[in-house]
Amino acid sequence: MIDTLNLPVGAIIILIIILLWELVWKLIGMWKAAKKGSVAWFIVLAVLNTVGILSILYVYVFSEMKRSPKRKSQKVRTKSRASKKRKKKRR
C-alpha cells in the first residue's frame, strides 16, 4: 500500500508522528470529558479530527471551567422510622 502512495519515507514518518500525536491528545481529552460527565464534549472529541488542537484546548481550557450548577430542589434527608427503631434497639 505504501508503494501505491508514492510518498517519500520522510513524509510517511511525519504522518505517523501526526497520527500518534492526535491519538494521544484525543484519548486524554476524551478521558477527561468522560470523567467530568460531559457527554457533548466526549462526542465532539470522538468525531472531529483536528490534529489534537481541540483536544488540547479541552484539556487545558474548557475542562477547567466551572460548570454552573443545575438547580435542583434540595431535599433534606431524614432518617426513616425503621432506622430510628433499629438504633433504639441497639442501645
N, C-alpha and C positions, 0 to 999 in steps of 0.2 A: 504494500500500500504506500509506503514511503517513496518508493521509486516512481509511482504514478503522480505524486505531487510535484516532483522535480524541485524540491526545496533543498537549499544547502544545509549541511549539518548544523551550522550555527543558528539558523532560523528555527530548526526543529528544537534545539536546546532552549532557545528563548521561549518558544511556545510551551514547552514542558514546564519551564520555570513559572510562566504566567499562569498556567493551569493549576500548578501546585499552590501558588500564591492565592489564587481565587478560592480554591478548595479549603485552605486553612482558615481564611478570614470568613468564608461563608459558614463553615462549621462553628466557629467561635460566635459569630453573630446569631446564628440560629439557636445555639445552646443558651445564650443569654436571653434571647426572646422567649424561649420555652420556659426557662427558669422563672422569668418575671410574669409569665402567663399572657404574653402579648401575642395573640393568635394572628392578628393582621400583619405585624412585622415578621413573624415566622413565615407566613405565606409569601410575602413580598421578597424576603431574602432567599427563599427556596426557588422562586420562579425567575427572578431577574439575575442576569449575569452582567455585573458591572466591574469586572476585574478587581473585585474586593473593595471598591470605593464606598459603595452603600453599606457594606458590612462594617467597614472601619468607622464610618460615620455613626452607625447604630451603636457600636460598642463604646465609642468614646463620647458621643454627644447625646443621642436620643435615649439610650438606656439609663443615663444618669439623671435625666429629667424626672422630676417627681410628678406622678400622675395625680390629678385631682380626685379625691375620694368620692366614690359614688354615695349618694345619700340613701341611707337605709334607716329604717326605723330601728332605733337601738332598743332591743328588748333586754330587760333586766332579768337575769337568770335567778330563779328562785328554786329552792330545794323542794322536791316533791314531798308529799306527806309520808310516802313509803320510806324515803331515805331518812327522814326525821325519826320515824319509828325505829328503824334499824339502829340509829345512833343511841336512842334511849335504851334499847335492849342491851347494848354493849356495856353500858355503864353499870 
